[in-house]
Amino acid sequence: MAGNIIIVVFLVWICIYSFSFGVYTWKNNNWFGGLVVILISLVSLLLQITMMFL
């Protein structure tokens, strides 16, 4: 169980980093690229957490 918590914390850290890159891309007049990066980071986090606990 403790291993799962460490993995979730690591995945959230990666998602936050990717999300911030998406926001940076969005602010530099590339809204579509920023949106795609944000969506991919959120979907990858949700899929990995779902597969971990099923």
C-alpha positions in Angstrom: 0.0 0.0 0.0 2.8 2.4 0.8 4.3 1.7 -2.6 1.1 2.7 -4.3 1.1 6.0 -2.4 4.6 6.8 -3.5 3.8 5.9 -7.1 0.7 8.2 -7.0 2.7 11.1 -5.6 5.3 10.6 -8.4 2.5 10.5 -11.0 0.9 13.7 -9.6 4.3 15.4 -9.7 4.7 14.5 -13.4 1.1 15.6 -14.2 1.7 19.0 -12.5 4.9 19.5 -14.4 3.2 18.6 -17.7 0.1 20.8 -16.8 2.3 23.8 -16.1 4.0 23.3 -19.5 0.6 23.2 -21.1 -0.3 26.5 -19.4 3.0 28.0 -20.6 2.3 26.9 -24.1 -1.3 28.3 -23.9 0.0 31.7 -22.8 2.4 31.9 -25.7 -0.5 32.1 -28.2 -0.6 28.3 -28.9 -3.9 27.5 -27.3 -4.5 24.3 -29.2 -1.1 22.9 -28.3 -1.6 23.9 -24.6 -5.0 22.3 -24.5 -3.6 19.0 -26.0 -0.8 18.9 -23.4 -3.2 19.6 -20.6 -5.6 16.9 -21.7 -2.9 14.3 -22.3 -1.4 14.9 -18.8 -4.8 14.6 -17.1 -5.9 11.5 -19.1 -2.6 9.8 -18.5 -2.8 10.4 -14.7 -6.4 9.2 -14.5 -5.7 6.1 -16.6 -2.7 5.1 -14.5 -4.4 5.6 -11.2 -7.5 3.7 -12.4 -5.4 0.7 -13.5 -3.4 0.8 -10.3 -6.5 0.4 -8.1 -8.6 -1.9 -10.2 
